[in-house]
Amino acid sequence: MSTVFVQFYSRIVDPFSYSLGNGFSDTYDFCKNIGDIIWIYHDKDIETDKYDTNEDLTEFPINEGTAYISALYTTHLYRTYLWAKRYPNVNFIIGGPIVTCNFSSVEMPSNLKLYEGSIEKYFGIEDFSYPWKIDIPIEIPSNDVVYTTYTLDNYCYWANCIFCAFSEDRHAPNIRKRKQMNFEFKDINYNGELIIRLNTEAISPSMIKKTFPPLSNLSSISKIGRYKIFMRPAIGELNALKTIEKFPEVEFNLGLEYPNKRMWEYMRKGYNKTDVVEMFKFLTEKNLPSCSTLIFGWNNLIEQDLIDLEDFLKSLPDEMNKVAFKFHKLIAFNDTQVSKTYKRGKEIRVGPFFIGFYPKLSEKQLDLNRRSKEIVSNYAIEKGIYINEM
């Protein structure tokens, strides 16, 4: 019998790097005492039906025993599902962010179990009671860029957005919040550039004040290239940022979605124009980069929304060369408020798992969304904003 802890790593384009799904980093020593921690390369964008053939499904490292799988993407889940069918003498326990998403339930192989809690909870140990550690996969070239995560917490303190697969209360019994910031990643032995995602669905104002001062002090002794973090552009966060005297090299990821008052109220974002504009002014003055998501594909736009959208964009600073806008197509994730109120268009499935669908829009709504995107694109050119269209 054998025990393995499987983590996936992938090649990604944003940021262009090797991305490590290092879900066992917070319990590295504990896991190493039980079994082997194994990296498996995973192309997260692969056509999922390729895994249905023997030659395209990577061999699993053991034929019997227990395998704990850290899964970020639905393709991780599907890959494990196929492994479980092929390796009936291996007991697969799969956890990670994807397990808490609202994909449709399917009949699982008897040797595959989903677990929504942390690895600490599973084994009955205290959260964050072990030092954070990681081993970089030896297959990664020593001078390449590596993107990995350091968990601050595993939930969104806001959790109200109608389109978000993580906005329901399913995560509530399994909330983890790091109390002691030791930033062990500063000791990673790697010659290439390191990017650290400070992992939280949305950093809170109190966590901003706790996290950034010590990170700034690390800048002179750490090989970390930069940090990425998700943050709401709201007044509490802005006031917290204003208390920070010195920032590390950090990129803030902001969810603008469709920036005007009516749409923010509809989405339950809790923003207002004044605070969001002030946030962009602050980040620009501090020369801090940001990447904001904008979503198109809504079924309820009106002409006034486009006028208000243009008014918002006019209010932003004139020079925004460290700002990126990332365009997304609205997905009605399974069991979210959007999925319950939008007409079903093309379904999104990974193997047997139903993830959601792209909404079916009227010709009028298609036109309003298209014109909205054009307005944003035109102002982006004018203000020096980089556009990344997914």
N, C-alpha and C positions, 0 to 999 in steps of 0.2 A: 504493500500500500504506500502511496505517496501523497504529499500535500504540496500544492503550488498556489501562488498568488499571482494572477496574471494582470498585467497592465499593458495597455496599447499605446503605441506612438505612431504619429502620422506626419506626413509632409503637408504643410498648409501654406496658403499664400497671404494670409492676413493675421499676424505678420508673417512674412516669408521665412519659414523656419521649420524645424522639427518640433512638433507639439507633443508633449509628454502627458498622458493621462495618468498622472502619478497619484492614484487614489489611496495608496497604502503608505504614503510618505509619513503621515502622522503616527503610524504604528510600525515603522520600518523594523526596528529591533525586535519587537514582539513577533512580527510575522517571520522574520529570519530565524527565530528560535523554534518555530513550528514547521516551516517548510522552506521552499525556494521561491524567491521573487523573480518572475520571468517577464521580460519584455517581448511583445509580439507586434510586428509592424502591421499596420492596418490602413488601407486606403479608404478614408471615410466617405469619399465621393464615388466609390466603385459602383457599377451597376449591380444591384443586389442579387439578380438572378445568377450572376457568375459564381456565387457561393453554393449554388445548387448542384454543381458538378464536382466530382471527386478531385479532379486535377486543380481546381481553383480554391478549394477550401484547405487552408494550411493544416498540416498535421498537428494534432495536439501533443504537448510534450509528455503526457502520461497516458497509459491505457487503463489504469485503475487507480482509485484513490479519491481525493477530494480537491476540487479546484475552486478557489475564490476569485471572482472576476470583477474588476473595476470597470464599469461601463459608463461612458459619456454619451455615446450616440446610439440611435436605434439600430444602426448597422452592427454595433458591438453586441447588442442584445440578439439580433438575428443570427449573427455568426455563432454565438454561444448556443443558441437554440439548435442550430444544425450540428454543432459539435456534440451536444447532448444526445442527439438521435444516433450519431455515428459511434459514440463511445458510451455504451450503456453501463459500463462498470466504473465510470467516473461520476461522482456526485458534484454537480455544478451549483454553486451558490453565487448569484449575481446581484451586486449592489451598485450604488453610484447614482448620479443625477437622473439618468434616464429612467430608472425604476420608479421615481416619484412623478414622472410625467403621466398624462392621462391618455395613453395609447389604449386601443381596444383590447380587451382580454381575449386570449386564445387558449386552446388546450395545450398545456406544456407537457413535454416529456416528463415521466415520473422522476427522473434524476436531475431535473432542473428546478431550482427554487429561487424566487425573487425575494430580496430582503431590503426593506426601505430604510432601516436604521444604519448607524455607523458601524464600522468594523469593531470599534471599542464596545459599543452596546452589544453586538453579537457575542463577543467573548467575555462580557461582564467586567470590563476594565473602565477606568475613568477616562472621559474625553480629554484629549491632548495631554495625556500623562506620560507620553514618550517623546523624546526629541525628534523633530522633523528631520528626515534624511532622504536622500535619493542617490541612486547610481545611474549615471548617464549610459544609455545603451551603447555597447562597444561598436555597434554598426554605424553610429553617427560619426561623420568626419570630425576630427578634433578642432577644425577651424570654422565649423558651421555655426549657425544661430540656433539656439535651443530655447524653447518657450515652455515654461513649466509653472505650476501653481502653488501658492502658499495660502492655505485656507484661513480667512479671518472669521467667517461664519458661513452657514449653508442655507441661508434663507433671505427673503426680501422683506425688510421691515415695513414696506408700504403694502405690497401684496393686494392691490386693488384693480389692476389693469384688466380690462375685459377680454383681451386677446392673448394673455400670457399663460402658457402651459404650467407655469410655476406659481400662479397667483392664488390658487385655492389653498385650503387649510390642511392639505394632506401632509405637509412637511412639519406641522406644529408639534407632533409628539416626538420628533427626532431632531429638534433644533440643537445645533452645536455652535458655540461662540468661544473663540479663543480669548483667554483672559491674560495670559502671559506672552508677550511678544519677544521671542528670542531671535527671530529672523535667522534661523540656522542656515538658510540658503547662502549666506555670506561666505560659508566655508566650502562651497562646492568646488571641487578640483576639476576645472574644465578650461581649456585654452580659448575656446570660441566665445562669442557674445552670448550672454544670458539675458533673457527677458522674463520677468516674474509677473504673473498675474496675481494680484492680491485678491484672493477669491472671495467674493460676496456678490449676491444678486444686486445689491444696492447698498453702498457703504453709508452708514448712518452718520449724523453730525458728531456724535460722541466718539465713534470709531475714527473719524478723521482726526480729531484732536489727539487721540491715543496713538495713532499709527505714524503720522508723517514726521513729527519731530525726531524720533529715533531713527527713522529711515534716512532723514537728511544727514544725520551724524555718521551713517554708514558709508556715505558717498566716497569718502577719501580712502577707505580701506577695502571696499568691496569691488569685485569685478562685474557686478550687475550692470548691464547696459542701460536698461530702463525698466520701468514698471507700467502695468496697465491695470485700470480699475474701473468698475461700473459705478456710476453715481447719478443721482437725480439732480437736475439743475433747479433746485428749489431754495427757498430763503434760508432754511436751517443749515443746509450744506454750504451755502455761500458765506454765511456768518461764521461757520466753523473754519472755512478756508482762510478767512481774513485774520484769524488768530495765529496762523502758521507763518513764522518769520522766514524760513528757508525751505524750499521744496527740492526733493530729489528729481531726477529725470523721470517724469511720470506722464502717461497719456490717460486722460479722462474719457471714458466712454459714456455718452449721454443718450437717453432715449427721448428724442424730440417727437417722433412718430408723425403727427400732422400738427404743426405749431400754430394753432389759434385757439381762442378761448372756448368756442363752442365745441370743437372737436376734443380738446383736452377734458372738458366736462363730460362729454359722451364716453370717452375712454376711461374716465375716473383716474386721470393722471395726477390731479392735485397741483398743477402748475398755474402760474399766471405770467403774463407777458413781461411785466416789469422785472420780475425776479430772474427770469430766464435770460433776458437781454443783459441784465447786470452781471449774470454769471459769465456770459461770453466776453463782456468787457473786462471783467476781472482776469479771466484766463488769458486774454490777449495782452493785457498790461503786464502780466507776470511771465509772458512768453511760454506758457504751458500749452502743449498740444492737446487737441481733443478730437474725438470721432463721434459723430452723432448719427443715430439711425433715423431714417424717415421711411414711413410705410405708406404704400399706395395700393389701392384695391378696395377702398371703402365703398359701402353701398348707400351712404346717406349724405353725400356732399351736396352743398348748395352753392350758388354763385357767390354769395357773400363770403363763404369760406375762402375762396380764391383771392378776394379783395383783402381779407384779413391776413391771409398767408403772405401776400406781397407786402403788406404793411409791417408785418413782423420782420421779414427779411431786410427791408429798408432800414429798420432800427438797429441792425447789427453793425459792429464796427466796420469801417471801410476796408481795412487791411487785415485779412484773416488767413495768412499763409500757413499757419500751423493748425488749420482746421480742416477736417474731412467730413463729408456727408456720405453716409452709406445708405443706398436705396434698397429697400426690401419690398417684396410682394407679400401682401397680407395673406397669412395662412390661418384658417379657422381650425386651430388645434382641437382635437377631440375633447368634448365635454367642457369647453370654455363657453363664456357668454356669447362670443362671436359665433361659435359653431351652432348655437341654438337659435340664432336670429338671422342667419344669412342663408341664401339659397346655395345648395351644394353644386359646385362645379367639379373640376378634375380632382379625383381622390388622390391622397398621398399615402402610399403603403410601402412598407419595407418587409418583404416576405409576407407572412401572414398578419403582420401588425399594422393596423389602421392608425395613422397618425393624425389625420385631419383632411382638409380639402381646401382648394383655392375657391373663393366665393365666385358665384356666377353673377355677373353684373349686367345691368341694362345698358343700352347704347348711350344713354345720357350720362350714367355714372362712369362708364369707360371714358367718355370725353372729358368729364370733370377731373378724373384722376390723371389722365394724360396731360391736360393743360396745367394741372397743379405741379406735375413733375417738370414740365417745361419752365414754369416760373422759377422753381428752385434752381434748376440748372443754369438759367440765365443769370440769376443773382450770384450763383457760385462763381461763374466766370468773372463777373464784375469785381467780386471781392477777393478773388484768389483762393477760393475754397476748392479742395480736391474732391472729385466725385468718384465714388466706388459703387457701381451698380451690380448688385448680386443677381 
